[in-house]
Amino acid sequence: QVQLVESGGGLVQAGDSLRLSCVASRRTFNIYSVAWFRQTPGKEREFVGGIRWYGGSINYADSVKGRFTISRNYARNTVYLQMNSMNPEDTAVYYCEARLDGASKYDYWGQGTQVTVSS
C-alpha cells in the first residue's frame, strides 16, 4: 500500500501563487507515476498534471500549462504542484494520486486539500 498526504491548500486571490505538497510513503519503490487531480462539486475529476516517479517525465493538462509546475524531491519522496497566476476556475479539492508499476490506473490517493481562489 502506498500512502499519500497532501498539504498546502488555502484561500488566495486571483493572480496569486500557491504550492501544494504530496508526501508518499510505504512501498514507494513500486510507484510508476504520481499525478495531481482536482475536483469541484458537480464536475468530473480533472487531470492537472503528472510526473514519472523514476525518470521525471512530466505532462500537464492544457488548462494549466504555463501556469502550473510539477516537481519532485527525491530525498523526501515529495511531489510538488506550484500554481502561479491562479484564477477562480482553479478552485477545487486537489488530490495527488499514485499509479503503481504494472497498473493501468491511479489506485492510491490522499485526503485532498482545498484550494480556493477568490476574484
C-alpha positions as YAML, in Angstrom:
chain: A
units: angstrom
residues:
- id: 1
  name: GLN
  ca: [0.00, 0.00, 0.00]
- id: 2
  name: VAL
  ca: [1.17, 3.49, -0.83]
- id: 3
  name: GLN
  ca: [0.19, 6.32, 1.45]
- id: 4
  name: LEU
  ca: [-0.14, 9.87, 0.14]
- id: 5
  name: VAL
  ca: [-0.60, 13.02, 2.18]
- id: 6
  name: GLU
  ca: [-1.32, 16.38, 0.55]
- id: 7
  name: SER
  ca: [-0.84, 19.77, 2.12]
- id: 8
  name: GLY
  ca: [-0.56, 23.41, 1.18]
- id: 9
  name: GLY
  ca: [-4.08, 24.31, 0.18]
- id: 10
  name: GLY
  ca: [-5.75, 27.53, 1.19]
- id: 11
  name: LEU
  ca: [-7.53, 30.68, 0.15]
- id: 12
  name: VAL
  ca: [-5.77, 33.00, -2.28]
- id: 13
  name: GLN
  ca: [-6.72, 35.84, -4.57]
- id: 14
  name: ALA
  ca: [-6.72, 35.75, -8.34]
- id: 15
  name: GLY
  ca: [-3.21, 36.18, -9.65]
- id: 16
  name: ASP
  ca: [-1.61, 34.72, -6.54]
- id: 17
  name: SER
  ca: [0.54, 31.61, -6.23]
- id: 18
  name: LEU
  ca: [0.30, 28.52, -4.07]
- id: 19
  name: ARG
  ca: [2.39, 25.39, -3.71]
- id: 20
  name: LEU
  ca: [0.92, 22.03, -2.85]
- id: 21
  name: SER
  ca: [2.94, 19.14, -1.49]
- id: 22
  name: CYS
  ca: [2.31, 15.43, -1.70]
- id: 23
  name: VAL
  ca: [4.38, 13.16, 0.51]
- id: 24
  name: ALA
  ca: [4.46, 9.50, -0.44]
- id: 25
  name: SER
  ca: [5.31, 6.71, 1.96]
- id: 26
  name: ARG
  ca: [5.17, 2.89, 2.18]
- id: 27
  name: ARG
  ca: [6.23, 0.89, -0.86]
- id: 28
  name: THR
  ca: [7.27, 3.97, -2.81]
- id: 29
  name: PHE
  ca: [9.63, 1.76, -4.81]
- id: 30
  name: ASN
  ca: [6.53, 0.39, -6.56]
- id: 31
  name: ILE
  ca: [5.33, 3.77, -7.78]
- id: 32
  name: TYR
  ca: [5.29, 4.34, -11.54]
- id: 33
  name: SER
  ca: [3.90, 7.87, -11.55]
- id: 34
  name: VAL
  ca: [2.21, 10.45, -9.35]
- id: 35
  name: ALA
  ca: [-0.40, 12.82, -10.67]
- id: 36
  name: TRP
  ca: [-2.40, 15.73, -9.43]
- id: 37
  name: PHE
  ca: [-6.13, 15.76, -10.00]
- id: 38
  name: ARG
  ca: [-8.75, 18.25, -8.95]
- id: 39
  name: GLN
  ca: [-12.46, 18.09, -8.42]
- id: 40
  name: THR
  ca: [-15.26, 20.53, -7.82]
- id: 41
  name: PRO
  ca: [-18.83, 19.62, -6.86]
- id: 42
  name: GLY
  ca: [-20.88, 18.59, -9.86]
- id: 43
  name: LYS
  ca: [-17.89, 18.22, -12.14]
- id: 44
  name: GLU
  ca: [-15.80, 15.27, -13.15]
- id: 45
  name: ARG
  ca: [-12.38, 14.77, -11.68]
- id: 46
  name: GLU
  ca: [-9.86, 16.61, -13.82]
- id: 47
  name: PHE
  ca: [-6.29, 15.61, -14.51]
- id: 48
  name: VAL
  ca: [-3.93, 18.51, -13.75]
- id: 49
  name: GLY
  ca: [-0.52, 17.01, -14.38]
- id: 50
  name: GLY
  ca: [1.71, 14.08, -13.58]
- id: 51
  name: ILE
  ca: [5.31, 13.04, -13.14]
- id: 52
  name: ARG
  ca: [7.06, 9.74, -13.65]
- id: 53
  name: TRP
  ca: [8.43, 8.59, -10.31]
- id: 54
  name: TYR
  ca: [11.69, 7.44, -11.85]
- id: 55
  name: GLY
  ca: [12.91, 9.49, -14.76]
- id: 56
  name: GLY
  ca: [10.93, 12.63, -14.07]
- id: 57
  name: SER
  ca: [8.94, 12.87, -17.28]
- id: 58
  name: ILE
  ca: [6.17, 15.42, -16.72]
- id: 59
  name: ASN
  ca: [2.96, 16.29, -18.54]
- id: 60
  name: TYR
  ca: [0.23, 18.85, -17.92]
- id: 61
  name: ALA
  ca: [-3.35, 19.50, -18.79]
- id: 62
  name: ASP
  ca: [-3.78, 22.28, -21.33]
- id: 63
  name: SER
  ca: [-5.77, 24.30, -18.80]
- id: 64
  name: VAL
  ca: [-2.75, 24.70, -16.52]
- id: 65
  name: LYS
  ca: [0.16, 24.54, -18.95]
- id: 66
  name: GLY
  ca: [2.45, 27.53, -18.48]
- id: 67
  name: ARG
  ca: [0.98, 28.34, -15.06]
- id: 68
  name: PHE
  ca: [1.49, 25.19, -13.01]
- id: 69
  name: THR
  ca: [4.74, 23.32, -12.46]
- id: 70
  name: ILE
  ca: [5.25, 19.85, -11.06]
- id: 71
  name: SER
  ca: [8.50, 18.86, -9.42]
- id: 72
  name: ARG
  ca: [9.81, 16.16, -7.15]
- id: 73
  name: ASN
  ca: [12.18, 15.99, -4.22]
- id: 74
  name: TYR
  ca: [13.69, 12.52, -4.41]
- id: 75
  name: ALA
  ca: [15.13, 12.56, -0.92]
- id: 76
  name: ARG
  ca: [11.82, 13.48, 0.65]
- id: 77
  name: ASN
  ca: [9.56, 11.36, -1.59]
- id: 78
  name: THR
  ca: [7.59, 14.52, -2.18]
- id: 79
  name: VAL
  ca: [5.88, 15.80, -5.31]
- id: 80
  name: TYR
  ca: [5.06, 19.49, -5.54]
- id: 81
  name: LEU
  ca: [2.50, 21.40, -7.55]
- id: 82
  name: GLN
  ca: [3.48, 25.02, -7.93]
- id: 83
  name: MET
  ca: [0.48, 27.04, -9.05]
- id: 84
  name: ASN
  ca: [1.01, 30.55, -10.42]
- id: 85
  name: SER
  ca: [-1.32, 33.13, -11.95]
- id: 86
  name: MET
  ca: [-4.23, 31.41, -10.32]
- id: 87
  name: ASN
  ca: [-7.81, 32.19, -11.25]
- id: 88
  name: PRO
  ca: [-11.20, 31.30, -9.74]
- id: 89
  name: GLU
  ca: [-11.53, 28.36, -12.15]
- id: 90
  name: ASP
  ca: [-8.65, 26.72, -10.26]
- id: 91
  name: THR
  ca: [-10.83, 26.44, -7.18]
- id: 92
  name: ALA
  ca: [-11.17, 22.75, -6.31]
- id: 93
  name: VAL
  ca: [-10.10, 20.00, -3.99]
- id: 94
  name: TYR
  ca: [-6.71, 18.85, -5.20]
- id: 95
  name: TYR
  ca: [-5.66, 15.24, -4.84]
- id: 96
  name: CYS
  ca: [-2.38, 13.56, -5.54]
- id: 97
  name: GLU
  ca: [-2.68, 10.03, -6.80]
- id: 98
  name: ALA
  ca: [-0.22, 7.23, -7.40]
- id: 99
  name: ARG
  ca: [-0.10, 4.65, -10.11]
- id: 100
  name: LEU
  ca: [1.99, 1.58, -9.43]
- id: 101
  name: ASP
  ca: [4.21, -0.38, -11.79]
- id: 102
  name: GLY
  ca: [2.06, -2.59, -13.98]
- id: 103
  name: ALA
  ca: [-1.16, -0.80, -13.07]
- id: 104
  name: SER
  ca: [-3.40, 0.82, -15.66]
- id: 105
  name: LYS
  ca: [-4.88, 3.47, -13.42]
- id: 106
  name: TYR
  ca: [-4.25, 5.56, -10.36]
- id: 107
  name: ASP
  ca: [-5.21, 3.41, -7.39]
- id: 108
  name: TYR
  ca: [-3.95, 5.40, -4.44]
- id: 109
  name: TRP
  ca: [-4.80, 8.92, -3.40]
- id: 110
  name: GLY
  ca: [-4.58, 11.22, -0.45]
- id: 111
  name: GLN
  ca: [-7.24, 13.00, 1.52]
- id: 112
  name: GLY
  ca: [-7.16, 16.05, -0.74]
- id: 113
  name: THR
  ca: [-6.50, 19.68, 0.00]
- id: 114
  name: GLN
  ca: [-8.91, 22.53, -0.67]
- id: 115
  name: VAL
  ca: [-7.77, 25.37, -2.89]
- id: 116
  name: THR
  ca: [-10.00, 28.43, -3.19]
- id: 117
  name: VAL
  ca: [-9.22, 31.33, -5.48]
- id: 118
  name: SER
  ca: [-11.25, 34.49, -4.98]
- id: 119
  name: SER
  ca: [-11.79, 37.02, -7.74]
...
